[in-house]
Amino acid sequence: MRLDKFLKVSRLIKRRTVANEACDAGRVSVNGKPQKAGYEVKTGDVIAISFGQKTVEAEVLDVQETVKKENAGDLIRFL
């Protein structure tokens, strides 16, 4: 699954366009390297997102195309 779509499905970022813009601006890194929106997310990847002064890190536990809102937390584990 594409990185921008995973960020939306996992509810780390609300909208896919915002996720796409964050990737293009270099604010999203996977396993320590800045990645574009088209990067294929795999189980075990560590995603870091910079929101101004704050950085959020999460490990990918599962990759699913669709998930209900209450189950979105099962896709990631915050570090």
Backbone as a ProteinNet text record, in pm:
[ID]
protein_1_A
[PRIMARY]
MRLDKFLKVSRLIKRRTVANEACDAGRVSVNGKPQKAGYEVKTGDVIAISFGQKTVEAEVLDVQETVKKENAGDLIRFL
[TERTIARY]
83.8	0	88.8	45	119.3	125.4	233.5	254.7	145	107.1	4.6	-129.6	-162.7	-289.1	-283.3	-168.7	-156.5	-172	-113.6	-125.6	-271.8	-349.4	-491.8	-569.2	-546.8	-620.5	-591.1	-467.1	-429.8	-468	-520.1	-566.2	-451.4	-328.1	-217.4	-232.5	-282.6	-314	-456	-536.9	-679.6	-710.5	-643.4	-676.7	-557.1	-584.8	-476.9	-400.6	-467.8	-397.7	-299	-336.7	-246.2	-127.3	-152.7	-45.3	49.5	-7.1	73.2	162	105.9	183.3	293.6	265.7	366.6	482.7	451.8	556.6	640.7	574.9	647.5	737.2	696.8	774.2	889.3	897.3	1005.8	983.2	858.4	827.7	795.6	791.7	762	882.5	931.1	1042.3	1004.1	1059.1	1035.2	1170.3	1186.5	1312.4	1430.1	1406.4	1512.6	1543	1471.5	1496.3	1369.9	1381.7	1262.9	1209.3	1077.9	1015.8	908.2	887.2	780.1	649	538.9	405.7	385.7	459.1	442.2	516.6	587.7	663.1	566.9	604.4	520.9	548.1	447.8	459.5	452.4	540.8	544.9	533.6	490.8	484	624.2	636.9	766.1	833.5	785.6	842	815.2	908.2	890.8	872.2	755.2	719.9	735.3	805.9	822.5	764	675.7	611.5	644.2	694.2	726.4	610	554.7	449.4	509.4	570.5	633.8	748.5	738.4	842.7	827.3	711.1	680.5	701.6	755.8	772.6	698.6	619.4	544	605.9	637.6	692.8	598	576.4	488.6	542.9	526.4	566.4	443.9	460.1	350.5	334.3	216.2	188.6	113.6	31.7	-48.8	-80.4	-97.7	-133.1	-264.4	-369.7	-501	-552.8	-624.3	-677.8	-784	-873.2	-978.5	-987.3	-1024.5	-1039	-1138.8	-1216.8	-1312.6	-1239	-1302.2	-1240.3	-1192.7	-1274.3	-1237.7	-1124.8	-1097.8	-990.5	-863.5	-862.6	-746.7	-622.1	-637.6	-524.9	-451.1	-516.3	-453.3	-348.8	-345.8	-249.7	-111.6	-104.6	21.2	44.9	171.7	208.6	299.6	259.1	338.4	465	575.2	705	740.2
-117.1	0	124	226.5	352.2	417.8	489	555.4	656.5	740	840.9	777	667.8	599.1	533.9	474.6	412.2	514.6	633.5	738.3	777.1	778	809.8	695.6	571.4	455.8	434.5	455.2	435.1	553.6	660.1	781.1	860.8	840.9	925.1	1065.9	1075.3	1203.8	1191.1	1296.1	1287.2	1267.1	1343.4	1337.7	1294.1	1223.2	1170.6	1283.2	1392	1502.7	1567.7	1577.2	1633.1	1538.9	1408.2	1309.3	1318.1	1336.3	1348	1472.1	1584.4	1708.5	1696.1	1627.3	1607.5	1523.2	1422.2	1338.2	1419.2	1498.6	1579.9	1683.8	1733.1	1834.3	1772.1	1638.2	1571.6	1559	1570.8	1563.1	1421.6	1325.8	1186.6	1100.9	1023.9	933.1	791.6	695.4	554.6	490	429.1	364.6	461.1	587.3	687	758.1	724.9	789.5	860.8	985.9	1055.4	979.5	964	887.3	967.7	936	996	923.1	980.3	925.8	787.9	753.8	626.3	509.5	531.3	424.6	313.8	187.4	74.4	39.2	59.2	33.2	-116.5	-166.8	-306.9	-320.1	-435.4	-462.8	-454	-384.5	-368.5	-236.1	-160	-27.8	66.9	158.9	262.1	395	456.4	581.5	695.4	801.5	921.2	1040.2	1115.5	1231.9	1353.5	1459.3	1583.5	1681	1719.5	1820.9	1940.9	2033.2	2149.3	2105.5	2132.1	2094.2	1950.5	1889.6	1756.7	1650.5	1535.8	1423.3	1302.5	1238.9	1120.3	1000.4	895.2	773.2	658.5	575.8	460.5	344.3	224.1	102.9	43.1	-2.6	-63.3	-207.8	-240.9	-377	-457.5	-389.2	-457.4	-358.9	-409.7	-326.5	-378.2	-294.5	-330.6	-217.3	-251	-149.6	-64.4	-126.6	-52.8	-105.3	-16	-54.2	41.2	-9.8	75.3	167.9	279.8	383.6	329	246.4	195.7	92.1	35.3	-63.7	-6.1	123.4	184.7	179.2	182.5	176.5	44.4	-59.6	-192.1	-201.5	-103.7	-107.6	-57.8	22.8	84.9	71.4	91.2	97.1	216.9	311.9	433	399.9	463.2	440.6	557.2
0	0	0	-71.6	-77.9	60.3	84.7	212.3	243.5	145.6	173.1	206.8	141	170.9	307.9	344.4	475.6	586.9	568.4	670.3	691.1	584.6	594.1	659.3	612.6	664.2	812.3	854.6	994.9	1082.6	1021.6	1090.7	1154	1104.4	1149.9	1093	969.3	905.8	850.8	870	836.6	689.2	602	460	377.8	269.2	184.8	116.4	79.1	14	109.5	236.4	337.3	357	358.3	370.6	251.6	132.3	10.8	17.1	61.3	72.8	177.6	289.4	393.7	340.9	261	201.6	103.9	20.1	-77.9	-11.4	106.2	178.2	258.1	260	331.5	481.1	526.6	669.7	715.8	621.8	655.8	619	717.2	688.9	731.4	659.3	689.5	712.9	829	868.4	858.8	894.6	898.9	768.4	660.3	531.3	484.3	438.6	383.8	262.6	258.1	150.7	79.6	-46.8	-125.7	-95.7	-143.3	-116.4	-178.2	-282.2	-350.9	-288.2	-179.1	-112.5	-68.1	-91	-51.2	95.5	179.4	323.5	347.7	437.3	473.9	625.7	671.3	814.5	873	985.5	1050.7	1023.5	924.8	895.8	1012.3	1035.7	1138	1065.7	1084.9	1018.5	1117.8	1077.8	1160.5	1084.9	1151.2	1090.5	1174.7	1110.6	1180.9	1168.8	1282.6	1289.9	1361.8	1288.5	1351.5	1440.7	1570.8	1666.5	1716.7	1691.2	1744.2	1637.4	1676.6	1585.8	1642.5	1557.8	1597.3	1526.6	1603.7	1546.3	1573.6	1471.3	1484.7	1402.9	1456.1	1385.8	1318.5	1195.6	1120.3	1166.5	1220.6	1265.5	1159.9	1080.6	979.4	867.1	746.2	631.3	575	579	525.5	439.6	332	241.2	308.2	383.5	453.6	596.3	686.4	826.6	891.1	985.7	1055.4	1151.5	1181.3	1264.2	1398.3	1462.8	1595.3	1590.3	1473	1459.3	1397.1	1365.9	1300.7	1388.4	1518.5	1609.8	1608.3	1556.2	1550.5	1440.3	1348.2	1237.9	1278.9	1385.6	1426.2	1575.4	1615.1	1756.1	1771.8	1858.1	1879.1	1956.6	1916.8	1982.5	2072.5
[MASK]
+++++++++++++++++++++++++++++++++++++++++++++++++++++++++++++++++++++++++++++++

